Amino acid sequence: MAWLNESHRDDPNVTVTGIRCDAPVDLTSTTVWAAQVACMRAAVRTVTTDPIDVVVSSESYGPELARWFHAEHVSVDPDRRALPISGTACRADLAGNWHHLDVPARAALTTRAVVLGSESTGTTTVSRALARRFRDRGGVWAPTR
């Protein structure tokens, strides 16, 4: 939620809301669907009492989710032609799909290595070597100030 809030902070037409939901994910279980949708409804109630009238997704479960909300489903690029990426693909190869992530997500997922040591113990040499080693994954060397 924090990443989405950061990404959309300047858009007055976007409201991000959510709550913790410990229900499992099982697209074949009516019981799990009911639990997931109950969590979604509770999260939406924190920002509005208006009914959900449209569900927008690229996912195959989008029409079912819309049905649970008695809403229209709007499918956007389900074949991933306009933007050939998915959350599943990003999770499977985070480094390879890094460029698809929004800036707040990249900032939160960035690994930072801090090399500490007394003067003349090799900290600069080691930190520069680390940056070179991970340059293909966006590694950069940031000297101390």
C-alpha distance (Angstrom), angle and dihedral (degrees) to the residues before:
residue distance angle dihedral
M1 . . .
A2 3.79 . .
W3 3.81 91.2 .
L4 3.80 91.8 49.8
N5 3.80 92.1 45.9
E6 3.79 90.0 51.8
S7 3.80 92.6 46.6
H8 3.81 93.2 50.8
R9 3.81 102.0 31.3
D10 3.81 93.1 117.2
D11 3.81 95.9 46.8
P12 3.82 111.5 91.2
N13 3.81 89.6 -167.7
V14 3.80 94.4 63.4
T15 3.78 125.5 78.1
V16 3.78 118.7 -179.3
T17 3.77 119.0 -157.6
G18 3.77 137.5 157.3
I19 3.75 146.3 145.7
R20 3.77 134.2 -147.0
C21 3.79 110.8 -83.6
D22 3.78 118.8 -169.7
A23 3.79 94.6 -178.8
P24 3.80 112.9 120.6
V25 3.78 122.9 -116.5
D26 3.78 113.4 -110.2
L27 3.79 116.3 146.7
T28 3.81 90.8 -167.1
S29 3.81 97.3 57.1
T30 3.79 121.2 86.4
T31 3.81 89.1 -163.4
V32 3.79 92.2 55.2
W33 3.81 91.5 45.4
A34 3.81 89.1 53.3
A35 3.80 91.7 50.4
Q36 3.80 93.9 46.7
V37 3.80 93.1 47.0
A38 3.82 91.1 47.4
C39 3.81 88.4 56.6
M40 3.81 91.2 47.7
R41 3.80 91.4 49.7
A42 3.81 90.9 49.4
A43 3.81 90.9 51.1
V44 3.80 92.6 48.9
R45 3.82 91.0 49.1
T46 3.81 88.4 62.5
V47 3.81 89.6 68.6
T48 3.81 106.6 24.3
T49 3.77 144.9 7.0
D50 3.79 91.3 -150.1
P51 3.79 115.5 114.8
I52 3.78 119.9 -107.7
D53 3.77 105.2 -108.3
V54 3.82 102.0 171.0
V55 3.79 133.6 37.2
V56 3.81 113.4 -164.6
S57 3.79 117.7 -163.7
S58 3.78 147.1 139.0
E59 3.78 92.4 -145.0
S60 3.79 130.2 105.2
Y61 3.81 89.8 -126.2
G62 3.83 91.9 57.5
P63 3.81 96.1 96.8
E64 3.82 91.0 50.3
L65 3.78 91.9 49.1
A66 3.81 89.9 50.0
R67 3.81 89.5 50.2
W68 3.82 90.4 55.3
F69 3.80 88.6 54.7
H70 3.82 94.3 42.1
A71 3.78 85.0 -122.1
E72 3.76 138.9 133.3
H73 3.79 116.7 -97.4
V74 3.79 118.8 -135.9
S75 3.78 111.9 -166.6
V76 3.80 115.9 -152.9
D77 3.81 119.6 -165.0
P78 3.83 97.1 -32.8
D79 3.82 90.8 172.6
R80 3.82 89.8 55.1
R81 3.80 93.2 -126.1
A82 3.81 98.9 136.3
L83 3.79 92.9 42.5
P84 3.81 112.2 14.3
I85 3.80 98.2 -155.6
S86 3.79 139.8 90.6
G87 3.78 136.6 -171.5
T88 3.79 88.7 -107.4
A89 3.81 91.1 55.0
C90 3.81 91.7 47.3
R91 3.79 91.9 51.7
A92 3.81 91.2 47.2
D93 3.83 93.2 53.0
L94 3.78 110.2 14.1
A95 3.81 95.6 168.1
G96 3.81 93.4 46.7
N97 3.79 92.1 50.0
W98 3.80 97.4 37.6
H99 3.82 92.0 116.8
H100 3.81 89.8 60.8
L101 3.81 92.5 60.1
D102 3.78 121.8 95.3
V103 3.82 117.0 -114.0
P104 3.85 95.8 -104.8
A105 3.81 90.9 51.5
R106 3.80 92.1 48.7
A107 3.80 90.8 48.5
A108 3.79 91.9 52.3
L109 3.81 94.3 44.6
T110 3.79 97.2 44.7
T111 3.77 114.8 116.5
R112 3.75 113.1 -137.2
A113 3.78 121.9 -161.3
V114 3.78 118.1 -160.5
V115 3.77 117.4 -164.3
L116 3.80 113.9 -159.7
G117 3.75 130.0 -173.3
S118 3.76 145.7 121.6
E119 3.76 121.6 -78.0
S120 3.83 114.7 -70.6
T121 3.82 94.8 16.4
G122 3.82 95.7 113.4
T123 3.80 100.9 -98.5
T124 3.81 93.0 133.8
T125 3.80 92.1 47.1
V126 3.82 92.8 48.0
S127 3.81 94.8 44.9
R128 3.82 92.4 48.8
A129 3.81 89.9 48.8
L130 3.81 90.3 51.6
A131 3.80 90.9 51.1
R132 3.82 91.0 49.7
R133 3.81 91.5 47.5
F134 3.80 91.9 53.6
R135 3.82 98.4 34.8
D136 3.84 91.3 110.0
R137 3.81 86.9 59.5
G138 3.78 94.1 48.2
G139 3.79 96.9 -86.9
V140 3.77 113.9 166.5
W141 3.78 132.5 -179.0
A142 3.79 115.0 -124.4
P143 3.79 113.2 -171.6
T144 3.78 120.7 -148.8
R145 3.75 117.3 -97.3
